[in-house]
Amino acid sequence: MKLDERGMRLIAVGASVAANCQVCLETNLARAKECGADEDEIAQAIWVGRMIRKGTASKMDEYIGSLIQAVPDLGLRADCDCES
């Protein structure tokens, strides 16, 4: 099965959300609409991207937590807001 341009742009919309790339999202949203993607399809692609981003962020938080426990003298704090 070969994806058409509309399907590829919808995948790119979800990937843009997962990658936290606003410029990519704006570009791929416009191109998906140009290819005939409707609002429901775009909303689904955004939802998938958000679920992927949420999952990867959760896994990264777990990994960071293990680093903090394994090497406490890294100077990292679990509640660090990184502004200081």
C-alpha positions as a Python dict, from the first residue, in 0.01 Angstrom:
ca = {
    (1, 'M'): (0, 0, 0),
    (2, 'K'): (137, 337, -97),
    (3, 'L'): (39, 643, 104),
    (4, 'D'): (-102, 938, -84),
    (5, 'E'): (11, 1296, -18),
    (6, 'R'): (-286, 1363, 217),
    (7, 'G'): (-199, 1060, 431),
    (8, 'M'): (167, 1155, 445),
    (9, 'R'): (80, 1511, 550),
    (10, 'L'): (-149, 1382, 825),
    (11, 'I'): (136, 1166, 954),
    (12, 'A'): (360, 1474, 938),
    (13, 'V'): (104, 1669, 1144),
    (14, 'G'): (115, 1405, 1419),
    (15, 'A'): (493, 1384, 1401),
    (16, 'S'): (521, 1763, 1431),
    (17, 'V'): (314, 1756, 1749),
    (18, 'A'): (519, 1467, 1890),
    (19, 'A'): (841, 1656, 1810),
    (20, 'N'): (716, 1981, 1969),
    (21, 'C'): (793, 2169, 1647),
    (22, 'Q'): (552, 2460, 1604),
    (23, 'V'): (695, 2567, 1267),
    (24, 'C'): (669, 2209, 1138),
    (25, 'L'): (310, 2185, 1262),
    (26, 'E'): (206, 2510, 1094),
    (27, 'T'): (364, 2401, 766),
    (28, 'N'): (220, 2051, 774),
    (29, 'L'): (-127, 2171, 877),
    (30, 'A'): (-139, 2403, 578),
    (31, 'R'): (-16, 2132, 342),
    (32, 'A'): (-257, 1874, 483),
    (33, 'K'): (-546, 2114, 422),
    (34, 'E'): (-419, 2180, 67),
    (35, 'C'): (-426, 1803, 10),
    (36, 'G'): (-789, 1782, 119),
    (37, 'A'): (-757, 1667, 481),
    (38, 'D'): (-1068, 1759, 677),
    (39, 'E'): (-1090, 1892, 1033),
    (40, 'D'): (-1169, 1550, 1183),
    (41, 'E'): (-866, 1387, 1018),
    (42, 'I'): (-641, 1670, 1133),
    (43, 'A'): (-780, 1647, 1488),
    (44, 'Q'): (-708, 1272, 1490),
    (45, 'A'): (-352, 1328, 1369),
    (46, 'I'): (-297, 1590, 1641),
    (47, 'W'): (-440, 1353, 1904),
    (48, 'V'): (-203, 1076, 1798),
    (49, 'G'): (93, 1316, 1813),
    (50, 'R'): (-9, 1429, 2161),
    (51, 'M'): (-36, 1072, 2286),
    (52, 'I'): (310, 991, 2150),
    (53, 'R'): (457, 1308, 2301),
    (54, 'K'): (292, 1233, 2634),
    (55, 'G'): (429, 878, 2635),
    (56, 'T'): (781, 982, 2545),
    (57, 'A'): (781, 1262, 2804),
    (58, 'S'): (669, 1014, 3069),
    (59, 'K'): (945, 770, 2977),
    (60, 'M'): (1203, 1051, 2981),
    (61, 'D'): (1085, 1158, 3327),
    (62, 'E'): (1129, 800, 3449),
    (63, 'Y'): (1479, 786, 3299),
    (64, 'I'): (1577, 1118, 3455),
    (65, 'G'): (1447, 993, 3789),
    (66, 'S'): (1669, 687, 3762),
    (67, 'L'): (1971, 908, 3686),
    (68, 'I'): (1903, 1123, 3989),
    (69, 'Q'): (1885, 814, 4210),
    (70, 'A'): (2187, 643, 4052),
    (71, 'V'): (2415, 946, 4060),
    (72, 'P'): (2294, 1179, 4334),
    (73, 'D'): (2593, 1412, 4306),
    (74, 'L'): (2492, 1521, 3955),
    (75, 'G'): (2332, 1818, 4126),
    (76, 'L'): (1993, 1744, 3970),
    (77, 'R'): (1677, 1783, 4170),
    (78, 'A'): (1350, 1616, 4078),
    (79, 'D'): (1167, 1944, 4142),
    (80, 'C'): (1412, 2164, 3948),
    (81, 'D'): (1250, 2438, 3744),
    (82, 'C'): (1581, 2507, 3563),
    (83, 'E'): (1548, 2882, 3605),
    (84, 'S'): (1813, 2919, 3872),
}
